[in-house]
Amino acid sequence: MKVSKNIVLFMLMLTMFITFNSFGLIIPVMPTYLKTFGAAGQVLGFIIALFAFGQFLFSPLAGTLSDRYGRKKLIIFGLFVNGLSQIMFGLSTEVWMLFASRFITGFGTAFIVPPVMAYAADLTTNEERGKAMGWLGAAISLGFMIGPGIGGILSNVTLRFPFYCGGIATIIVGMIAILVLPNIKPAIQVQTKKENLIQQMARSIKTSYFVLLIVVFVFQFGIANFQSTLTMFLTYKWDYTPNDIAVVLIAGSAVGVIIQAFAINHLIHLFGEMKIILLSLLVAAFSLYGMLYVHGFYIILLGATIFSTATALIRPAVNTLISKTADHEQGYAAGMNNAYMSLGNMIGPALAGTLFDWHMNIPFTFGSLILLGCFFITFAWTKKTTIQQQSA
């Protein structure tokens, strides 16, 4: 059965949406759920870190395997592992079971994200890729955005019900993927020697897109830093209610979804990926630092939305540029992309929480300096690359 490109892209979007929606729907439930285990914030920190650690460890492997054997089998495997691990999380009776199931969820997610990104690259031309990456980014953002709301509603049944629903929904998407996704293989079959994680990370340093991987790490670090401290910052400094904080977060995410879905492809054609990345890094750095000096609900809402919009522009622009540069190693490049993103997700919240304990302003200052430093590194790399291309 021949399936149209648009249907395949929609299936890839649905896969990303359900993966990150299932992650988002547990957020409002976790504090109360952990109380049933006699656990609190430190355990939640470990749970988040283990999810990211699972992704970090296995994303490079998943990307490389998808270059060898195609994308479909790995995506389906990841969806089923992800779904079953969420159900396991809901059935947990000990804290160690929570840790194990979230690590397995990270493992499963590693077999979803890089193959999906590589599949989108296989499916599209260079001209179409920005649009495809924008739609996938929008699916991720939408999943994150509405996940907490769905989780809150489902928790009215029982605290464990959101985990069961997320797991079952993910498995259903896996079954649909078996029927809908064509089993296409990469245009060029790469025969690479087997490498462990350290060797793969070391090889990434020598790639032509290494600076872009640094950008991935830095902006994900900035996002994780922002998201993990903003709620505490608004609570302690301005006495915001959970509803106020939800509006601030959702408004920024909504604007990001719209831009990724409908504007990013046009912006890439108009300005190019690198100009979008540089400008967005600059805007993200100043808007993050500016959060320290604004007050009033609507001004804070505007500042958070500007930051979220800037980071929403970076993600598809970087993904598109890495994909265009990666040539025949789309799976490896997507795997490294996800690995560096996972590093940002691990380090960002842990460091931000420590800095916040010292002083609530420090995470915002430090995060903005990191983003600004990344801007200058990327700008210098772009200038150097341009000079080398002109002299070649």
For each residue, the residues with C-beta under 8 A, 3 or more apart:
1:
2: 182
3: 7 8 180 181 182
4: 7 8
5: 8 9 123 124
6: 9 10
7: 3 4 10 11 180
8: 3 4 5 11 12 119 123 180 181 182
9: 5 6 12 13 120 123 132 135
10: 6 7 13 14
11: 7 8 14 15 176 177 180 181
12: 8 9 15 16 116 119 120 136
13: 9 10 16 17 135 136 138 139
14: 10 11 17 18 139 173 176
15: 11 12 18 19 75 79 112 116 173 177
16: 12 13 19 20 112 113 116 136 139 140 143
17: 13 14 20 21 139 140 142 143
18: 14 15 21 22 79 143 169 170 173
19: 15 16 22 23 79 82 109 112 113 143 170
20: 16 17 23 24 139 140 143 144 147
21: 17 18 24 25 142 143 144 146 147 150 166 169
22: 18 19 25 26 82 86 143 147 166 167 169 170
23: 19 20 26 51 105 109 143 144 147
24: 20 21 27 143 144 145 146 147 148 150 151
25: 21 22 28 29 147 148 150 151 154 162 165 166
26: 22 23 29 30 33 89 147 151 162 163 166
27: 24 30 147 148 151
28: 25 148 151 152 155
29: 25 26 32 33 151 152 155 159 162 163
30: 26 27 33 34 44 47
31: 34 35 40 44
32: 29 35 36 155 159
33: 26 29 30 36 37 159 160
34: 30 31 37 39 40 43 44
35: 31 32 38 39 40
36: 32 33 159
37: 33 34 43 94 95 98
38: 35
39: 34 35 42 43 44 95
40: 31 34 35 43 44
41: 44 45
42: 39 45 46
43: 34 37 39 40 46 47 95 98
44: 30 31 34 39 40 41 47 48
45: 41 42 48 49 349 350 353
46: 42 43 49 50 99
47: 30 43 44 50 51 98 99 102
48: 44 45 51 52 102 345 349
49: 45 46 52 53 346 349 350
50: 46 47 53 54 99 102 103 106
51: 23 47 48 54 55 102 103 105 106 109 345
52: 48 49 55 56 106 342 343 345 346
53: 49 50 56 57 103 106 342 346
54: 50 51 57 58 102 103 104 105 106 107 109 110
55: 51 52 58 59 106 107 109 110 113 338 339 341 342 345
56: 52 53 59 106 110 339 342 343 346
57: 53 54 61 107 110 197
58: 54 55 61 62 106 107 110 111
59: 55 56 62 63 110 113 114 335 336 337 338 339 342
60: 63 64 197 200 201 332 335 336 339
61: 57 58 64 65 110 197 200 335
62: 58 59 65 66 74 78 110 111 114 115 331 335
63: 59 60 66 67 114 115 118 331 332 333 334 335 336 338
64: 60 61 67 68 192 195 200 331 332 335
65: 61 62 68 69 74 331
66: 62 63 69 70 71 74 114 115 118 119 186 331 334 335
67: 63 64 118 186 189 190 192 328 329 330 331 332
68: 64 65 189 190 191 192 331
69: 65 66 73 74 185
70: 66 73 74 183 184 185 186
71: 66 74 75 115 116 118 119 122 181 184 331
72: 75 76 119 177 181 182 183 184
73: 69 70 76 77 183
74: 62 65 66 69 70 71 77 78 111 112 115
75: 15 71 72 78 79 111 112 115 116 119 177 181
76: 72 73 79 80 174 177 178 181
77: 73 74 80 81 108 111
78: 62 74 75 81 82 108 109 110 111 112 115
79: 15 18 19 75 76 82 83 108 112 170 171 173 174 177
80: 76 77 83 84 108 170 171 174
81: 77 78 84 85 104 105 107 108 111
82: 19 22 78 79 85 86 105 108 109 112 167 170
83: 79 80 86 87 108 166 167 168 169 170 171 174
84: 80 81 87 88 104 167 171
85: 81 82 88 89 101 102 104 105 107 108 167
86: 22 82 83 89 90 101 105 163 164 166 167 170
87: 83 84 90 91 163 164 167 168
88: 84 85 91 92 97 100 101 104
89: 26 85 86 92 97 98 101 102 105 163 167
90: 86 87 160 161 162 163 164 167
91: 87 88 97 160
92: 88 89 97 98 101
93: 97
94: 37 97 98
95: 37 39 43 98 99
96: 99 100
97: 88 89 91 92 93 94 100 101
98: 37 43 47 89 92 94 95 101 102
99: 46 47 50 95 96 102 103
100: 88 96 97 103 104
101: 85 86 88 89 92 97 98 104 105
102: 47 48 50 51 54 85 89 98 99 105 106
103: 50 51 53 54 99 100 106 107
104: 54 81 84 85 88 100 101 107 108
105: 23 51 54 81 82 85 86 89 101 102 108 109
106: 50 51 52 53 54 55 56 58 102 103 109 110 342
107: 54 55 57 58 81 85 103 104 110 111
108: 77 78 79 80 81 82 83 85 104 105 111 112
109: 19 23 51 54 55 78 82 105 106 112 113
110: 54 55 56 57 58 59 61 62 78 106 107 113 114 335 338 342
111: 58 62 74 75 77 78 81 107 108 114 115
112: 15 16 19 74 75 78 79 82 108 109 115 116
113: 16 19 55 59 109 110 116 117 334 338
114: 59 62 63 66 110 111 117 118 331 334 335 337 338
115: 62 63 66 71 74 75 78 111 112 118 119 331 334
116: 12 15 16 71 75 112 113 119 120 136 334
117: 113 114 120 121 133 136 319 323 330 334 337 338
118: 63 66 67 71 114 115 121 122 186 330 331 333 334
119: 8 12 66 71 72 75 115 116 122 123 181 184
120: 9 12 116 117 123 124 129 132 133 136 323
121: 117 118 124 129 132 323 326 330 334
122: 71 118 119 184 186 187 330
123: 5 8 9 119 120 132 184
124: 5 120 121 128 129 131 132
125: 128 129
126: 129 324
127: 130
128: 124 125 131 132
129: 120 121 124 125 126 132 133 320 323 324
130: 127 133 134 264 265 268 269 273 316 317 320
131: 124 128 134 135 264 265
132: 9 120 121 123 124 128 129 135 136
133: 117 120 129 130 136 137 264 316 319 320 323
134: 130 131 137 138 260 261 263 264 265 316
135: 9 13 131 132 138 139 260 261
136: 12 13 16 116 117 120 132 133 139 140 316 319
137: 133 134 140 141 260 264 312 315 316 319
138: 13 134 135 141 142 256 257 258 260 261
139: 13 14 16 17 20 135 136 142 143
140: 16 17 20 136 137 143 144 315
141: 137 138 144 145 253 256 257 260 312
142: 17 21 138 139 145 146 253 257
143: 16 17 18 19 20 21 22 23 24 139 140 146 147
144: 20 21 23 24 140 141 147 253
145: 24 141 142 250 253 254 257
146: 21 24 142 143 149 150
147: 20 21 22 23 24 25 26 27 143 144 150 151
148: 24 25 27 28 151 152 246
149: 146 152 153
150: 21 24 25 146 147 153 154 162
151: 24 25 26 27 28 29 147 148 154 155 162
152: 28 29 148 149 155 156
153: 149 150 156
154: 25 150 151 157 161 162 165
155: 28 29 32 151 152 158 159 161 162
156: 152 153
157: 154 161
158: 155 161
159: 29 32 33 36 155 162
160: 33 90 91 163 164
161: 90 154 155 157 158 164 165
162: 25 26 29 90 150 151 154 155 159 165 166
163: 26 29 86 87 89 90 160 166 167
164: 86 87 90 160 161 167 168
165: 25 154 161 162 168 169
166: 21 22 25 26 83 86 162 163 169 170
167: 22 82 83 84 85 86 87 89 90 163 164 170 171
168: 83 87 164 165 171 172
169: 18 21 22 83 165 166 172 173
170: 18 19 22 79 80 82 83 86 166 167 173 174
171: 79 80 83 84 167 168 174 175
172: 168 169 175 176
173: 14 15 18 79 169 170 176 177
174: 76 79 80 83 170 171 177 178
175: 171 172 178 179
176: 11 14 172 173 179 180
177: 11 15 72 75 76 79 173 174 180 181
178: 76 174 175 181
179: 175 176
180: 3 7 8 11 176 177
181: 3 8 11 71 72 75 76 119 177 178
182: 2 3 8 72
183: 70 72 73
184: 70 71 72 119 122 123
185: 69 70 189
186: 66 67 70 118 122 189 190 328 330 331
187: 122 328
188: 328
189: 67 68 185 186
190: 67 68 186 328 329 332
191: 68
192: 64 67 68 195 329 332
193:
194:
195: 64 192 199 200 203
196: 199 200
197: 57 60 61 200 201
198: 201 202
199: 195 196 202 203
200: 60 61 64 195 196 197 203 204 332 335 336
201: 60 197 198 204 205 336 339
202: 198 199 205 206
203: 195 199 200 206 207
204: 200 201 207 210 213 336 340
205: 201 202 210
206: 202 203 210
207: 203 204 210 213 325 326 333 336
208: 325
209: 212 213 321 322 325 326 333
210: 204 205 206 207 213 214
211: 214 215 377 378 381
212: 209 215 216 318 321 322 325
213: 204 207 209 210 216 217 322 336 337 340
214: 210 211 217 218 340 374 377 378
215: 211 212 218 219 277 281 314 318 374 378
216: 212 213 219 220 318 322 337 340 341 344
217: 213 214 220 221 340 341 343 344
218: 214 215 221 222 281 344 370 371 373 374
219: 215 216 222 223 281 284 311 314 315 318 344 371 374
220: 216 217 223 224 340 341 343 344 345 348
221: 217 218 224 225 343 344 347 348 367 370
222: 218 219 225 226 284 288 311 344 348 367 370 371
223: 219 220 226 227 311 344 348
224: 220 221 227 228 344 345 347 348 349 352
225: 221 222 228 229 348 349 351 352 363 366 367
226: 222 223 229 230 288 307 364 367
227: 223 224 230 231 249 349
228: 224 225 231 348 349 352 353
229: 225 226 232 233 352 353 355 356 360 363 364
230: 226 227 233 234 245 248 249 291 304
231: 227 228 234 235 245
232: 229 235 236 356 360
233: 229 230 236 237 291 356 360 363 364
234: 230 231 237 238 240 244 245 248 300
235: 231 232 238 239 240 245
236: 232 233 239 360
237: 233 234 360
238: 234 235 295 300
239: 235 236
240: 234 235 244 245 248
241: 244 245
242: 245 246
243: 246 247
244: 234 240 241 247 248 297
245: 230 231 234 235 240 241 242 248 249
246: 148 242 243 249 250
247: 243 244 250 251 301
248: 230 234 240 244 245 251 252 300 301 304
249: 227 230 245 246 252 253 304
250: 145 246 247 253 254
251: 247 248 254 255 301 304 305
252: 248 249 255 256 304 305 307 308 309
253: 141 142 144 145 249 250 256 257 308
254: 145 250 251 257 258
255: 251 252 258 259 305 308 309 312
256: 138 141 252 253 259 260 308 309 311 312
257: 138 141 142 145 253 254 260 261 312
258: 138 254 255 261 262 263
259: 255 256 262 263 264 309 312 313
260: 134 135 137 138 141 256 257 263 264 312 313 315 316
261: 134 135 138 257 258 264
262: 258 259
263: 134 258 259 260 266 267
264: 130 131 133 134 137 259 260 261 267 268 313 316 317
265: 130 131 134 268 269
266: 263 269 270
267: 263 264 270 271 276 313
268: 130 264 265 271 272 273 276 316 317 320
269: 130 265 266
270: 266 267
271: 267 268 275 276
272: 268 275 276
273: 130 268 276 277 317 318 320 321 324
274: 277 278 317 321 378 382
275: 271 272 278 279
276: 267 268 271 272 273 279 280 313 314 317
277: 215 273 274 280 281 314 317 318 321 378
278: 274 275 281 282 375 378 379 382
279: 275 276 282 283
280: 276 277 283 284 310 311 313 314 317
281: 215 218 219 277 278 284 285 310 314 371 372 374 375 378
282: 278 279 285 286 372 375
283: 279 280 286 287 306 307 309 310
284: 219 222 280 281 287 288 307 310 311 314 371
285: 281 282 288 289 368 369 371 372 375
286: 282 283 289 290 368
287: 283 284 290 291 303 306 307 310
288: 222 226 284 285 291 307 364 367 368 371
289: 285 286 292 364 365 368
290: 286 287 293 294 303
291: 230 233 287 288 294 300 303 304 307 364
292: 289 361 364 365
293: 290
294: 290 291 299 300 302 303
295: 238 299 300
296: 299 300
297: 244 300 301
298: 301 302
299: 294 295 296 302 303
300: 234 238 248 291 294 295 296 297 303 304
301: 247 248 251 297 298 304 305
302: 294 298 299 305 306
303: 287 290 291 294 299 300 306 307
304: 230 248 249 251 252 291 300 301 307 308
305: 251 252 255 301 302 308 309
306: 283 287 302 303 309 310
307: 226 252 283 284 287 288 291 303 304 310 311
308: 252 253 255 256 304 305 311 312
309: 252 255 256 259 283 305 306 312 313
310: 280 281 283 284 287 306 307 313 314
311: 219 222 223 256 280 284 307 308 314 315
312: 137 141 255 256 257 259 260 308 309 315
313: 259 260 264 267 276 280 309 310 316 317
314: 215 219 276 277 280 281 284 310 311 317 318
315: 137 140 219 260 311 312 318 319
316: 130 133 134 136 137 260 264 268 313 319 320
317: 130 264 268 273 274 276 277 280 313 314 320 321
318: 212 215 216 219 273 277 314 315 321 322 337
319: 117 133 136 137 315 316 322 323 337
320: 129 130 133 268 273 316 317 323 324
321: 209 212 273 274 277 317 318 324 325
322: 209 212 213 216 318 319 325 326 333 334 337
323: 117 120 121 129 133 319 320 326 330 333 334
324: 126 129 273 320 321
325: 207 208 209 212 321 322 333
326: 121 207 209 322 323 329 330 332 333 334
327:
328: 67 186 187 188 190
329: 67 190 192 326 332 333
330: 67 117 118 121 122 186 323 326 333 334
331: 62 63 64 65 66 67 68 71 114 115 118 186 334 335
332: 60 63 64 67 190 192 200 326 329 335 336
333: 63 118 207 209 322 323 325 326 329 330 336 337
334: 63 66 113 114 115 116 117 118 121 322 323 326 330 331 337 338
335: 59 60 61 62 63 64 66 110 114 200 331 332 338 339
336: 59 60 63 200 201 204 207 213 332 333 339 340
337: 59 114 117 213 216 318 319 322 333 334 340 341
338: 55 59 63 110 113 114 117 334 335 341 342
339: 55 56 59 60 201 335 336 342 343
340: 204 213 214 216 217 220 336 337 343 344
341: 55 216 217 220 337 338 344 345
342: 52 53 55 56 59 106 110 338 339 345 346
343: 52 56 217 220 221 339 340 346 347
344: 216 217 218 219 220 221 222 223 224 340 341 347 348
345: 48 51 52 55 220 224 341 342 348 349
346: 49 52 53 56 342 343 349 350
347: 221 224 343 344 350 351
348: 220 221 222 223 224 225 228 344 345 351 352
349: 45 48 49 224 225 227 228 345 346 352 353
350: 45 49 346 347 353 354
351: 225 347 348 354 355 363 366
352: 224 225 228 229 348 349 355 356 363 367
353: 45 228 229 349 350 356 357
354: 350 351 357 358
355: 229 351 352 358 359 362 363 366
356: 229 232 233 352 353 359 360 362 363
357: 353 354
358: 354 355 362
359: 355 356 362
360: 229 232 233 236 237 356 363
361: 292 364 365
362: 355 356 358 359 365 366
363: 225 229 233 351 352 355 356 360 366 367
364: 226 229 233 288 289 291 292 361 367 368
365: 289 292 361 362 368 369
366: 225 351 355 362 363 369 370
367: 221 222 225 226 288 352 363 364 370 371
368: 285 286 288 289 364 365 371 372
369: 285 365 366 372 373
370: 218 221 222 366 367 373 374
371: 218 219 222 281 284 285 288 367 368 374 375
372: 281 282 285 368 369 375 376
373: 218 369 370 376 377
374: 214 215 218 219 281 370 371 377 378
375: 278 281 282 285 371 372 378 379
376: 372 373 379 380
377: 211 214 373 374 380 381
378: 211 214 215 274 277 278 281 374 375 381 382
379: 278 375 376 382 383
380: 376 377 383 384
381: 211 377 378 384 385
382: 274 278 378 379 385 386
383: 379 380 386 387
384: 380 381 387 388
385: 381 382 388 389
386: 382 383 389 390
387: 383 384 390 391
388: 384 385 391 392
389: 385 386 392
390: 386 387
391: 387 388
392: 388 389
